[in-house]
């Protein structure tokens, strides 16, 4: 920690962590909703007997998209923080 940074009071730290946890919980709810939607789309194209290869491909594509989006959000957040300082 540099000399300019002061430790935050515990109440602020708890509030910050709690808001992060709540946001993550909402993220999980949204992810599960989208997961059901994507599964329905896959089943409409492939049928109910989707092979493991199709499901594995779906998982890989979703993972790559999620990682790219997370990187984009992290970069945007870092730029916003730099502007606000």
Secondary structure as a PSIPRED ss2 file (coil, helix, strand):
# PSIPRED VFORMAT (PSIPRED V4.0)

   1 X C   1.000  0.000  0.000
   2 X C   1.000  0.000  0.000
   3 X C   1.000  0.000  0.000
   4 X C   1.000  0.000  0.000
   5 X C   1.000  0.000  0.000
   6 X C   1.000  0.000  0.000
   7 X C   1.000  0.000  0.000
   8 X C   1.000  0.000  0.000
   9 X C   1.000  0.000  0.000
  10 X H   0.000  1.000  0.000
  11 X H   0.000  1.000  0.000
  12 X H   0.000  1.000  0.000
  13 X H   0.000  1.000  0.000
  14 X H   0.000  1.000  0.000
  15 X H   0.000  1.000  0.000
  16 X H   0.000  1.000  0.000
  17 X H   0.000  1.000  0.000
  18 X H   0.000  1.000  0.000
  19 X H   0.000  1.000  0.000
  20 X H   0.000  1.000  0.000
  21 X H   0.000  1.000  0.000
  22 X H   0.000  1.000  0.000
  23 X H   0.000  1.000  0.000
  24 X H   0.000  1.000  0.000
  25 X H   0.000  1.000  0.000
  26 X H   0.000  1.000  0.000
  27 X H   0.000  1.000  0.000
  28 X H   0.000  1.000  0.000
  29 X H   0.000  1.000  0.000
  30 X H   0.000  1.000  0.000
  31 X H   0.000  1.000  0.000
  32 X H   0.000  1.000  0.000
  33 X H   0.000  1.000  0.000
  34 X H   0.000  1.000  0.000
  35 X H   0.000  1.000  0.000
  36 X H   0.000  1.000  0.000
  37 X H   0.000  1.000  0.000
  38 X H   0.000  1.000  0.000
  39 X H   0.000  1.000  0.000
  40 X H   0.000  1.000  0.000
  41 X H   0.000  1.000  0.000
  42 X H   0.000  1.000  0.000
  43 X H   0.000  1.000  0.000
  44 X H   0.000  1.000  0.000
  45 X H   0.000  1.000  0.000
  46 X H   0.000  1.000  0.000
  47 X C   1.000  0.000  0.000
  48 X C   1.000  0.000  0.000
  49 X C   1.000  0.000  0.000
  50 X C   1.000  0.000  0.000
  51 X C   1.000  0.000  0.000
  52 X H   0.000  1.000  0.000
  53 X H   0.000  1.000  0.000
  54 X H   0.000  1.000  0.000
  55 X H   0.000  1.000  0.000
  56 X H   0.000  1.000  0.000
  57 X H   0.000  1.000  0.000
  58 X H   0.000  1.000  0.000
  59 X H   0.000  1.000  0.000
  60 X H   0.000  1.000  0.000
  61 X H   0.000  1.000  0.000
  62 X H   0.000  1.000  0.000
  63 X H   0.000  1.000  0.000
  64 X H   0.000  1.000  0.000
  65 X H   0.000  1.000  0.000
  66 X H   0.000  1.000  0.000
  67 X H   0.000  1.000  0.000
  68 X H   0.000  1.000  0.000
  69 X H   0.000  1.000  0.000
  70 X H   0.000  1.000  0.000
  71 X H   0.000  1.000  0.000
  72 X H   0.000  1.000  0.000
  73 X H   0.000  1.000  0.000
  74 X H   0.000  1.000  0.000
  75 X H   0.000  1.000  0.000
  76 X H   0.000  1.000  0.000
  77 X H   0.000  1.000  0.000
  78 X H   0.000  1.000  0.000
  79 X H   0.000  1.000  0.000
  80 X H   0.000  1.000  0.000
  81 X H   0.000  1.000  0.000
  82 X H   0.000  1.000  0.000
  83 X H   0.000  1.000  0.000
  84 X H   0.000  1.000  0.000
  85 X C   1.000  0.000  0.000
